[in-house]
Amino acid sequence: MATYEYLCGRCGSFDVKLAIGTAPTAYGCPVCAGTARRVFSSPAFAVTSHEISSFREREEKSREAPAVVSEVPRRKRLPPRPHPALSQLPRP
């Protein structure tokens, strides 16, 4: 199902959900039963967080001009963490 937008001359715009590819150019207005014409509008996009949008921008930039490195970056050593099951063992 897709959402199509129609514009009535008297009542304004309204949305109709129809099967994809079956939207007629004219549709009956649900308020006044007059003829409304189909309006082509931009699709609704979800708003993303700043972190995700900056990650996407960086990814797109790396497609055109990837960063050149001369050596493998050093890996940070994290202190070893004990296994969580060890905390449930009886203590002497």
N, C-alpha and C positions, 0 to 999 in steps of 0.2 A: 504494500500500500504506500502511496505517495501523497503528500499534501500539496494541493494546488490552490492558488490564490485567484479569486475573482473580484471584480469591482462593479458594484451596482451604482448607477447614476444617482439614485435617491438615498440609499442606505449606507453606502461606503463599501469597504472591502470586507471579505470573509474568506475563510479557508474551507476546503472540501477535501476529504480523504477518498481517493479512488484508486483502482488498480493502475499500475504503471502503464502508461501509453494509452489509456482509455479516456483521458480528459477531453471533453468537447471544448470548442472555442467559446461557446455561450452556455450559461447555466442559469437555472432559475434561482432568484434570490430567496432565501428562507424567510425573510421578514415581509417583503412586499410582493413576492411572487413575480417580480419584473425580470427582465432579461439582464444578466450581468455578463460582462466580457472577461475573458481570461487575462490575467496580468502575469508577466514573467518577472520574477524577483530573484534575488540572490538566495542561495540556500543558507539555512541556519547552521552556523559553526559553533562548536562548544568552545568556551573560553578556557584556556590553559593557564597553568601557573607560570610564574616568572622563571622558575628553574627549568621547566620543560621547554618553554619557548626559547630560552637562551641555549639549551642543549641542541635544539633543532637548528637554530641559526649557526652554531658552531659546526654541526654536522654538514650543513649545506655549504659552508665556506670551505670545509676540508675536501669536498668533492672537486672543486675548481682549483684550489691552491693548497695541497696538503702540506703540513708542517714537515720540514726536513730536519732530521736529527742525525748527529754524528756518532752517538753511542747509545747503548741501551740504558735507560734511566735506572738509577739505583733503587733497590727495593727496600722499603722500611721494614725493619724487624720488629714484630710485635712480641711482647712477652708471652710465653706460653700460658694458656689458661687451663686450669684443671678441668677434667671431664665433669659435667654436671651430676652424673650418677655417683661420683665419689663423695659428694657432700652428704649423701643419704646412708653411707656405710656407718656402722657403729664405731665409735671412737674408743681407744683402749684406756 
